[in-house]
Amino acid sequence: MNSHLLNSHLDRHPAAGAAGRRALAAAYAWNRRRHERRTLAELDDHLLRDIGIDRHQALVEASKPFWEA
């Protein structure tokens, strides 16, 4: 979910407040990071070379837990 949708959702639930906004933003960031790491792990060697990393670097990054930046 992008930030526009997040803000739209939170605007409908003002009781969420600042703490709720931070918690939801963290959850969406974690989900995005999980998705990006999974996608990185699935790239073929040609695409990895295009972005300047090798298979080992991609797997190291992909193996990190979602909460680790």
PyMOL Python script that loads the backbone (N, CA, C, O; Angstrom):
from pymol import cmd

cmd.read_pdbstr("""\
ATOM      1  N   MET A   1       0.857  -1.173   0.000  1.00  0.00           N
ATOM      2  CA  MET A   1       0.000   0.000   0.000  1.00  0.00           C
ATOM      3  C   MET A   1       0.901   1.233   0.000  1.00  0.00           C
ATOM      4  O   MET A   1       1.858   1.319   0.770  1.00  0.00           O
ATOM      5  N   ASN A   2       0.584   2.172  -0.865  1.00  0.00           N
ATOM      6  CA  ASN A   2       1.426   3.367  -0.909  1.00  0.00           C
ATOM      7  C   ASN A   2       0.995   4.366   0.162  1.00  0.00           C
ATOM      8  O   ASN A   2      -0.030   4.192   0.820  1.00  0.00           O
ATOM      9  N   SER A   3       1.799   5.411   0.321  1.00  0.00           N
ATOM     10  CA  SER A   3       1.543   6.370   1.399  1.00  0.00           C
ATOM     11  C   SER A   3       0.209   7.095   1.220  1.00  0.00           C
ATOM     12  O   SER A   3      -0.442   7.439   2.207  1.00  0.00           O
ATOM     13  N   HIS A   4      -0.204   7.330  -0.025  1.00  0.00           N
ATOM     14  CA  HIS A   4      -1.492   7.990  -0.258  1.00  0.00           C
ATOM     15  C   HIS A   4      -2.633   7.129   0.294  1.00  0.00           C
ATOM     16  O   HIS A   4      -3.522   7.630   0.982  1.00  0.00           O
ATOM     17  N   LEU A   5      -2.597   5.834  -0.014  1.00  0.00           N
ATOM     18  CA  LEU A   5      -3.649   4.947   0.489  1.00  0.00           C
ATOM     19  C   LEU A   5      -3.589   4.821   2.007  1.00  0.00           C
ATOM     20  O   LEU A   5      -4.621   4.762   2.676  1.00  0.00           O
ATOM     21  N   LEU A   6      -2.369   4.782   2.544  1.00  0.00           N
ATOM     22  CA  LEU A   6      -2.210   4.713   3.996  1.00  0.00           C
ATOM     23  C   LEU A   6      -2.828   5.936   4.655  1.00  0.00           C
ATOM     24  O   LEU A   6      -3.590   5.806   5.613  1.00  0.00           O
ATOM     25  N   ASN A   7      -2.508   7.119   4.151  1.00  0.00           N
ATOM     26  CA  ASN A   7      -3.060   8.345   4.733  1.00  0.00           C
ATOM     27  C   ASN A   7      -4.568   8.402   4.573  1.00  0.00           C
ATOM     28  O   ASN A   7      -5.272   8.851   5.477  1.00  0.00           O
ATOM     29  N   SER A   8      -5.072   7.950   3.427  1.00  0.00           N
ATOM     30  CA  SER A   8      -6.511   7.926   3.200  1.00  0.00           C
ATOM     31  C   SER A   8      -7.193   7.017   4.220  1.00  0.00           C
ATOM     32  O   SER A   8      -8.230   7.367   4.785  1.00  0.00           O
ATOM     33  N   HIS A   9      -6.603   5.855   4.445  1.00  0.00           N
ATOM     34  CA  HIS A   9      -7.166   4.914   5.424  1.00  0.00           C
ATOM     35  C   HIS A   9      -7.143   5.531   6.822  1.00  0.00           C
ATOM     36  O   HIS A   9      -8.130   5.450   7.553  1.00  0.00           O
ATOM     37  N   LEU A  10      -6.032   6.139   7.193  1.00  0.00           N
ATOM     38  CA  LEU A  10      -5.911   6.714   8.532  1.00  0.00           C
ATOM     39  C   LEU A  10      -6.805   7.931   8.713  1.00  0.00           C
ATOM     40  O   LEU A  10      -7.271   8.194   9.822  1.00  0.00           O
ATOM     41  N   ASP A  11      -7.048   8.674   7.644  1.00  0.00           N
ATOM     42  CA  ASP A  11      -7.944   9.826   7.735  1.00  0.00           C
ATOM     43  C   ASP A  11      -9.362   9.388   8.095  1.00  0.00           C
ATOM     44  O   ASP A  11     -10.097  10.127   8.749  1.00  0.00           O
ATOM     45  N   ARG A  12      -9.741   8.195   7.671  1.00  0.00           N
ATOM     46  CA  ARG A  12     -11.074   7.673   8.002  1.00  0.00           C
ATOM     47  C   ARG A  12     -11.145   7.176   9.436  1.00  0.00           C
ATOM     48  O   ARG A  12     -12.228   6.950   9.974  1.00  0.00           O
ATOM     49  N   HIS A  13      -9.960   7.007  10.059  1.00  0.00           N
ATOM     50  CA  HIS A  13      -9.888   6.493  11.430  1.00  0.00           C
ATOM     51  C   HIS A  13      -8.978   7.405  12.254  1.00  0.00           C
ATOM     52  O   HIS A  13      -7.878   7.009  12.638  1.00  0.00           O
ATOM     53  N   PRO A  14      -9.443   8.627  12.524  1.00  0.00           N
ATOM     54  CA  PRO A  14      -8.579   9.597  13.207  1.00  0.00           C
ATOM     55  C   PRO A  14      -8.167   9.163  14.609  1.00  0.00           C
ATOM     56  O   PRO A  14      -7.187   9.680  15.144  1.00  0.00           O
ATOM     57  N   ALA A  15      -8.886   8.235  15.209  1.00  0.00           N
ATOM     58  CA  ALA A  15      -8.520   7.785  16.548  1.00  0.00           C
ATOM     59  C   ALA A  15      -7.181   7.049  16.550  1.00  0.00           C
ATOM     60  O   ALA A  15      -6.571   6.859  17.602  1.00  0.00           O
ATOM     61  N   ALA A  16      -6.733   6.640  15.372  1.00  0.00           N
ATOM     62  CA  ALA A  16      -5.457   5.934  15.285  1.00  0.00           C
ATOM     63  C   ALA A  16      -4.321   6.821  15.780  1.00  0.00           C
ATOM     64  O   ALA A  16      -3.368   6.329  16.384  1.00  0.00           O
ATOM     65  N   GLY A  17      -4.413   8.113  15.531  1.00  0.00           N
ATOM     66  CA  GLY A  17      -3.429   9.057  16.022  1.00  0.00           C
ATOM     67  C   GLY A  17      -2.026   8.811  15.485  1.00  0.00           C
ATOM     68  O   GLY A  17      -1.814   8.001  14.583  1.00  0.00           O
ATOM     69  N   ALA A  18      -1.084   9.528  16.061  1.00  0.00           N
ATOM     70  CA  ALA A  18       0.304   9.469  15.589  1.00  0.00           C
ATOM     71  C   ALA A  18       0.905   8.081  15.801  1.00  0.00           C
ATOM     72  O   ALA A  18       1.624   7.578  14.937  1.00  0.00           O
ATOM     73  N   ALA A  19       0.620   7.467  16.929  1.00  0.00           N
ATOM     74  CA  ALA A  19       1.174   6.137  17.195  1.00  0.00           C
ATOM     75  C   ALA A  19       0.646   5.122  16.181  1.00  0.00           C
ATOM     76  O   ALA A  19       1.388   4.265  15.702  1.00  0.00           O
ATOM     77  N   GLY A  20      -0.618   5.227  15.870  1.00  0.00           N
ATOM     78  CA  GLY A  20      -1.212   4.335  14.872  1.00  0.00           C
ATOM     79  C   GLY A  20      -0.608   4.550  13.500  1.00  0.00           C
ATOM     80  O   GLY A  20      -0.344   3.596  12.768  1.00  0.00           O
ATOM     81  N   ARG A  21      -0.391   5.811  13.158  1.00  0.00           N
ATOM     82  CA  ARG A  21       0.236   6.124  11.869  1.00  0.00           C
ATOM     83  C   ARG A  21       1.631   5.517  11.779  1.00  0.00           C
ATOM     84  O   ARG A  21       1.998   4.932  10.760  1.00  0.00           O
ATOM     85  N   ARG A  22       2.408   5.662  12.856  1.00  0.00           N
ATOM     86  CA  ARG A  22       3.767   5.107  12.855  1.00  0.00           C
ATOM     87  C   ARG A  22       3.739   3.585  12.763  1.00  0.00           C
ATOM     88  O   ARG A  22       4.538   2.987  12.042  1.00  0.00           O
ATOM     89  N   ALA A  23       2.821   2.963  13.491  1.00  0.00           N
ATOM     90  CA  ALA A  23       2.736   1.500  13.474  1.00  0.00           C
ATOM     91  C   ALA A  23       2.328   0.988  12.092  1.00  0.00           C
ATOM     92  O   ALA A  23       2.907   0.027  11.586  1.00  0.00           O
ATOM     93  N   LEU A  24       1.339   1.627  11.488  1.00  0.00           N
ATOM     94  CA  LEU A  24       0.918   1.201  10.154  1.00  0.00           C
ATOM     95  C   LEU A  24       2.004   1.483   9.118  1.00  0.00           C
ATOM     96  O   LEU A  24       2.231   0.667   8.225  1.00  0.00           O
ATOM     97  N   ALA A  25       2.665   2.614   9.227  1.00  0.00           N
ATOM     98  CA  ALA A  25       3.746   2.922   8.290  1.00  0.00           C
ATOM     99  C   ALA A  25       4.855   1.888   8.408  1.00  0.00           C
ATOM    100  O   ALA A  25       5.409   1.462   7.396  1.00  0.00           O
ATOM    101  N   ALA A  26       5.186   1.481   9.623  1.00  0.00           N
ATOM    102  CA  ALA A  26       6.212   0.450   9.825  1.00  0.00           C
ATOM    103  C   ALA A  26       5.765  -0.871   9.214  1.00  0.00           C
ATOM    104  O   ALA A  26       6.558  -1.553   8.565  1.00  0.00           O
ATOM    105  N   ALA A  27       4.508  -1.236   9.415  1.00  0.00           N
ATOM    106  CA  ALA A  27       3.997  -2.488   8.864  1.00  0.00           C
ATOM    107  C   ALA A  27       4.054  -2.483   7.343  1.00  0.00           C
ATOM    108  O   ALA A  27       4.432  -3.482   6.731  1.00  0.00           O
ATOM    109  N   TYR A  28       3.685  -1.373   6.734  1.00  0.00           N
ATOM    110  CA  TYR A  28       3.741  -1.289   5.274  1.00  0.00           C
ATOM    111  C   TYR A  28       5.186  -1.313   4.781  1.00  0.00           C
ATOM    112  O   TYR A  28       5.473  -1.926   3.753  1.00  0.00           O
ATOM    113  N   ALA A  29       6.087  -0.665   5.485  1.00  0.00           N
ATOM    114  CA  ALA A  29       7.501  -0.684   5.099  1.00  0.00           C
ATOM    115  C   ALA A  29       8.049  -2.098   5.198  1.00  0.00           C
ATOM    116  O   ALA A  29       8.784  -2.542   4.316  1.00  0.00           O
ATOM    117  N   TRP A  30       7.700  -2.810   6.262  1.00  0.00           N
ATOM    118  CA  TRP A  30       8.158  -4.194   6.426  1.00  0.00           C
ATOM    119  C   TRP A  30       7.627  -5.072   5.301  1.00  0.00           C
ATOM    120  O   TRP A  30       8.357  -5.900   4.757  1.00  0.00           O
ATOM    121  N   ASN A  31       6.368  -4.894   4.954  1.00  0.00           N
ATOM    122  CA  ASN A  31       5.777  -5.681   3.877  1.00  0.00           C
ATOM    123  C   ASN A  31       6.461  -5.383   2.547  1.00  0.00           C
ATOM    124  O   ASN A  31       6.752  -6.298   1.777  1.00  0.00           O
ATOM    125  N   ARG A  32       6.716  -4.112   2.276  1.00  0.00           N
ATOM    126  CA  ARG A  32       7.400  -3.720   1.044  1.00  0.00           C
ATOM    127  C   ARG A  32       8.798  -4.324   0.999  1.00  0.00           C
ATOM    128  O   ARG A  32       9.220  -4.844  -0.034  1.00  0.00           O
ATOM    129  N   ARG A  33       9.523  -4.257   2.128  1.00  0.00           N
ATOM    130  CA  ARG A  33      10.878  -4.796   2.192  1.00  0.00           C
ATOM    131  C   ARG A  33      10.865  -6.312   1.961  1.00  0.00           C
ATOM    132  O   ARG A  33      11.720  -6.840   1.251  1.00  0.00           O
ATOM    133  N   ARG A  34       9.899  -7.003   2.559  1.00  0.00           N
ATOM    134  CA  ARG A  34       9.773  -8.457   2.367  1.00  0.00           C
ATOM    135  C   ARG A  34       9.541  -8.784   0.897  1.00  0.00           C
ATOM    136  O   ARG A  34      10.157  -9.698   0.348  1.00  0.00           O
ATOM    137  N   HIS A  35       8.652  -8.034   0.269  1.00  0.00           N
ATOM    138  CA  HIS A  35       8.348  -8.253  -1.144  1.00  0.00           C
ATOM    139  C   HIS A  35       9.579  -7.968  -2.020  1.00  0.00           C
ATOM    140  O   HIS A  35       9.889  -8.745  -2.923  1.00  0.00           O
ATOM    141  N   GLU A  36      10.272  -6.869  -1.758  1.00  0.00           N
ATOM    142  CA  GLU A  36      11.449  -6.518  -2.555  1.00  0.00           C
ATOM    143  C   GLU A  36      12.548  -7.563  -2.419  1.00  0.00           C
ATOM    144  O   GLU A  36      13.216  -7.894  -3.399  1.00  0.00           O
ATOM    145  N   ARG A  37      12.739  -8.085  -1.211  1.00  0.00           N
ATOM    146  CA  ARG A  37      13.775  -9.104  -1.003  1.00  0.00           C
ATOM    147  C   ARG A  37      13.400 -10.407  -1.697  1.00  0.00           C
ATOM    148  O   ARG A  37      14.262 -11.078  -2.263  1.00  0.00           O
ATOM    149  N   ARG A  38      12.152 -10.761  -1.659  1.00  0.00           N
ATOM    150  CA  ARG A  38      11.711 -11.966  -2.361  1.00  0.00           C
ATOM    151  C   ARG A  38      11.922 -11.801  -3.867  1.00  0.00           C
ATOM    152  O   ARG A  38      12.385 -12.722  -4.538  1.00  0.00           O
ATOM    153  N   THR A  39      11.586 -10.639  -4.384  1.00  0.00           N
ATOM    154  CA  THR A  39      11.775 -10.372  -5.802  1.00  0.00           C
ATOM    155  C   THR A  39      13.255 -10.405  -6.171  1.00  0.00           C
ATOM    156  O   THR A  39      13.625 -10.961  -7.205  1.00  0.00           O
ATOM    157  N   LEU A  40      14.096  -9.816  -5.336  1.00  0.00           N
ATOM    158  CA  LEU A  40      15.533  -9.823  -5.576  1.00  0.00           C
ATOM    159  C   LEU A  40      16.057 -11.254  -5.665  1.00  0.00           C
ATOM    160  O   LEU A  40      16.868 -11.560  -6.539  1.00  0.00           O
ATOM    161  N   ALA A  41      15.614 -12.113  -4.794  1.00  0.00           N
ATOM    162  CA  ALA A  41      16.063 -13.505  -4.788  1.00  0.00           C
ATOM    163  C   ALA A  41      15.662 -14.242  -6.061  1.00  0.00           C
ATOM    164  O   ALA A  41      16.307 -15.219  -6.441  1.00  0.00           O
ATOM    165  N   GLU A  42      14.606 -13.781  -6.718  1.00  0.00           N
ATOM    166  CA  GLU A  42      14.105 -14.450  -7.918  1.00  0.00           C
ATOM    167  C   GLU A  42      14.723 -13.937  -9.208  1.00  0.00           C
ATOM    168  O   GLU A  42      14.501 -14.525 -10.267  1.00  0.00           O
ATOM    169  N   LEU A  43      15.499 -12.847  -9.149  1.00  0.00           N
ATOM    170  CA  LEU A  43      16.099 -12.306 -10.364  1.00  0.00           C
ATOM    171  C   LEU A  43      17.152 -13.260 -10.913  1.00  0.00           C
ATOM    172  O   LEU A  43      17.861 -13.927 -10.159  1.00  0.00           O
ATOM    173  N   ASP A  44      17.241 -13.315 -12.241  1.00  0.00           N
ATOM    174  CA  ASP A  44      18.284 -14.157 -12.831  1.00  0.00           C
ATOM    175  C   ASP A  44      19.623 -13.423 -12.818  1.00  0.00           C
ATOM    176  O   ASP A  44      19.682 -12.224 -12.544  1.00  0.00           O
ATOM    177  N   ASP A  45      20.698 -14.156 -13.119  1.00  0.00           N
ATOM    178  CA  ASP A  45      22.043 -13.591 -13.028  1.00  0.00           C
ATOM    179  C   ASP A  45      22.245 -12.389 -13.951  1.00  0.00           C
ATOM    180  O   ASP A  45      22.961 -11.448 -13.609  1.00  0.00           O
ATOM    181  N   HIS A  46      21.615 -12.428 -15.112  1.00  0.00           N
ATOM    182  CA  HIS A  46      21.734 -11.298 -16.049  1.00  0.00           C
ATOM    183  C   HIS A  46      21.171 -10.016 -15.423  1.00  0.00           C
ATOM    184  O   HIS A  46      21.807  -8.964 -15.487  1.00  0.00           O
ATOM    185  N   LEU A  47      20.004 -10.101 -14.831  1.00  0.00           N
ATOM    186  CA  LEU A  47      19.395  -8.926 -14.212  1.00  0.00           C
ATOM    187  C   LEU A  47      20.185  -8.469 -12.988  1.00  0.00           C
ATOM    188  O   LEU A  47      20.312  -7.269 -12.742  1.00  0.00           O
ATOM    189  N   LEU A  48      20.711  -9.411 -12.230  1.00  0.00           N
ATOM    190  CA  LEU A  48      21.535  -9.040 -11.081  1.00  0.00           C
ATOM    191  C   LEU A  48      22.772  -8.264 -11.540  1.00  0.00           C
ATOM    192  O   LEU A  48      23.139  -7.263 -10.926  1.00  0.00           O
ATOM    193  N   ARG A  49      23.411  -8.724 -12.616  1.00  0.00           N
ATOM    194  CA  ARG A  49      24.558  -7.982 -13.161  1.00  0.00           C
ATOM    195  C   ARG A  49      24.151  -6.571 -13.580  1.00  0.00           C
ATOM    196  O   ARG A  49      24.907  -5.617 -13.393  1.00  0.00           O
ATOM    197  N   ASP A  50      22.958  -6.449 -14.145  1.00  0.00           N
ATOM    198  CA  ASP A  50      22.463  -5.129 -14.565  1.00  0.00           C
ATOM    199  C   ASP A  50      22.360  -4.153 -13.397  1.00  0.00           C
ATOM    200  O   ASP A  50      22.571  -2.952 -13.569  1.00  0.00           O
ATOM    201  N   ILE A  51      22.040  -4.660 -12.220  1.00  0.00           N
ATOM    202  CA  ILE A  51      21.926  -3.762 -11.063  1.00  0.00           C
ATOM    203  C   ILE A  51      23.203  -3.745 -10.227  1.00  0.00           C
ATOM    204  O   ILE A  51      23.259  -3.104  -9.177  1.00  0.00           O
ATOM    205  N   GLY A  52      24.229  -4.455 -10.700  1.00  0.00           N
ATOM    206  CA  GLY A  52      25.546  -4.343 -10.086  1.00  0.00           C
ATOM    207  C   GLY A  52      25.814  -5.225  -8.886  1.00  0.00           C
ATOM    208  O   GLY A  52      26.683  -4.918  -8.070  1.00  0.00           O
ATOM    209  N   ILE A  53      25.067  -6.332  -8.770  1.00  0.00           N
ATOM    210  CA  ILE A  53      25.345  -7.261  -7.676  1.00  0.00           C
ATOM    211  C   ILE A  53      25.417  -8.681  -8.230  1.00  0.00           C
ATOM    212  O   ILE A  53      24.947  -8.957  -9.334  1.00  0.00           O
ATOM    213  N   ASP A  54      26.008  -9.564  -7.454  1.00  0.00           N
ATOM    214  CA  ASP A  54      26.079 -10.966  -7.878  1.00  0.00           C
ATOM    215  C   ASP A  54      25.066 -11.794  -7.093  1.00  0.00           C
ATOM    216  O   ASP A  54      24.386 -11.289  -6.200  1.00  0.00           O
ATOM    217  N   ARG A  55      24.980 -13.074  -7.445  1.00  0.00           N
ATOM    218  CA  ARG A  55      23.999 -13.970  -6.821  1.00  0.00           C
ATOM    219  C   ARG A  55      24.198 -14.029  -5.300  1.00  0.00           C
ATOM    220  O   ARG A  55      23.227 -13.978  -4.545  1.00  0.00           O
ATOM    221  N   HIS A  56      25.440 -14.135  -4.858  1.00  0.00           N
ATOM    222  CA  HIS A  56      25.714 -14.217  -3.421  1.00  0.00           C
ATOM    223  C   HIS A  56      25.196 -12.969  -2.694  1.00  0.00           C
ATOM    224  O   HIS A  56      24.539 -13.085  -1.660  1.00  0.00           O
ATOM    225  N   GLN A  57      25.485 -11.786  -3.228  1.00  0.00           N
ATOM    226  CA  GLN A  57      25.012 -10.545  -2.597  1.00  0.00           C
ATOM    227  C   GLN A  57      23.484 -10.506  -2.544  1.00  0.00           C
ATOM    228  O   GLN A  57      22.900 -10.082  -1.548  1.00  0.00           O
ATOM    229  N   ALA A  58      22.848 -10.952  -3.622  1.00  0.00           N
ATOM    230  CA  ALA A  58      21.382 -10.964  -3.665  1.00  0.00           C
ATOM    231  C   ALA A  58      20.819 -11.899  -2.609  1.00  0.00           C
ATOM    232  O   ALA A  58      19.840 -11.568  -1.940  1.00  0.00           O
ATOM    233  N   LEU A  59      21.432 -13.065  -2.457  1.00  0.00           N
ATOM    234  CA  LEU A  59      20.923 -14.029  -1.476  1.00  0.00           C
ATOM    235  C   LEU A  59      21.171 -13.569  -0.050  1.00  0.00           C
ATOM    236  O   LEU A  59      20.354 -13.819   0.836  1.00  0.00           O
ATOM    237  N   VAL A  60      22.303 -12.894   0.179  1.00  0.00           N
ATOM    238  CA  VAL A  60      22.566 -12.346   1.515  1.00  0.00           C
ATOM    239  C   VAL A  60      21.484 -11.320   1.864  1.00  0.00           C
ATOM    240  O   VAL A  60      20.923 -11.341   2.960  1.00  0.00           O
ATOM    241  N   GLU A  61      21.204 -10.435   0.927  1.00  0.00           N
ATOM    242  CA  GLU A  61      20.176  -9.407   1.175  1.00  0.00           C
ATOM    243  C   GLU A  61      18.799 -10.051   1.336  1.00  0.00           C
ATOM    244  O   GLU A  61      18.032  -9.674   2.222  1.00  0.00           O
ATOM    245  N   ALA A  62      18.493 -11.011   0.487  1.00  0.00           N
ATOM    246  CA  ALA A  62      17.174 -11.650   0.522  1.00  0.00           C
ATOM    247  C   ALA A  62      16.960 -12.461   1.793  1.00  0.00           C
ATOM    248  O   ALA A  62      15.820 -12.677   2.204  1.00  0.00           O
ATOM    249  N   SER A  63      18.035 -12.908   2.413  1.00  0.00           N
ATOM    250  CA  SER A  63      17.893 -13.727   3.617  1.00  0.00           C
ATOM    251  C   SER A  63      17.714 -12.896   4.889  1.00  0.00           C
ATOM    252  O   SER A  63      17.461 -13.456   5.955  1.00  0.00           O
ATOM    253  N   LYS A  64      17.839 -11.578   4.794  1.00  0.00           N
ATOM    254  CA  LYS A  64      17.651 -10.736   5.972  1.00  0.00           C
ATOM    255  C   LYS A  64      16.188 -10.743   6.385  1.00  0.00           C
ATOM    256  O   LYS A  64      15.302 -10.814   5.533  1.00  0.00           O
ATOM    257  N   PRO A  65      15.929 -10.668   7.686  1.00  0.00           N
ATOM    258  CA  PRO A  65      14.530 -10.598   8.121  1.00  0.00           C
ATOM    259  C   PRO A  65      13.901  -9.259   7.698  1.00  0.00           C
ATOM    260  O   PRO A  65      14.600  -8.260   7.528  1.00  0.00           O
ATOM    261  N   PHE A  66      12.591  -9.259   7.535  1.00  0.00           N
ATOM    262  CA  PHE A  66      11.901  -8.077   7.017  1.00  0.00           C
ATOM    263  C   PHE A  66      12.091  -6.841   7.879  1.00  0.00           C
ATOM    264  O   PHE A  66      12.029  -5.722   7.370  1.00  0.00           O
ATOM    265  N   TRP A  67      12.319  -7.018   9.159  1.00  0.00           N
ATOM    266  CA  TRP A  67      12.449  -5.863  10.053  1.00  0.00           C
ATOM    267  C   TRP A  67      13.842  -5.240  10.009  1.00  0.00           C
ATOM    268  O   TRP A  67      14.045  -4.155  10.554  1.00  0.00           O
ATOM    269  N   GLU A  68      14.791  -5.899   9.378  1.00  0.00           N
ATOM    270  CA  GLU A  68      16.151  -5.378   9.302  1.00  0.00           C
ATOM    271  C   GLU A  68      16.329  -4.554   8.040  1.00  0.00           C
ATOM    272  O   GLU A  68      16.132  -5.050   6.931  1.00  0.00           O
ATOM    273  N   ALA A  69      16.698  -3.306   8.213  1.00  0.00           N
ATOM    274  CA  ALA A  69      16.871  -2.415   7.055  1.00  0.00           C
ATOM    275  C   ALA A  69      18.153  -2.720   6.309  1.00  0.00           C
ATOM    276  O   ALA A  69      18.456  -2.067   5.310  1.00  0.00           O
TER     277      ALA A  69
END
""", "prot")
cmd.dss("prot")
cmd.show_as("cartoon", "prot")
cmd.util.cbc("prot")
cmd.orient("prot")
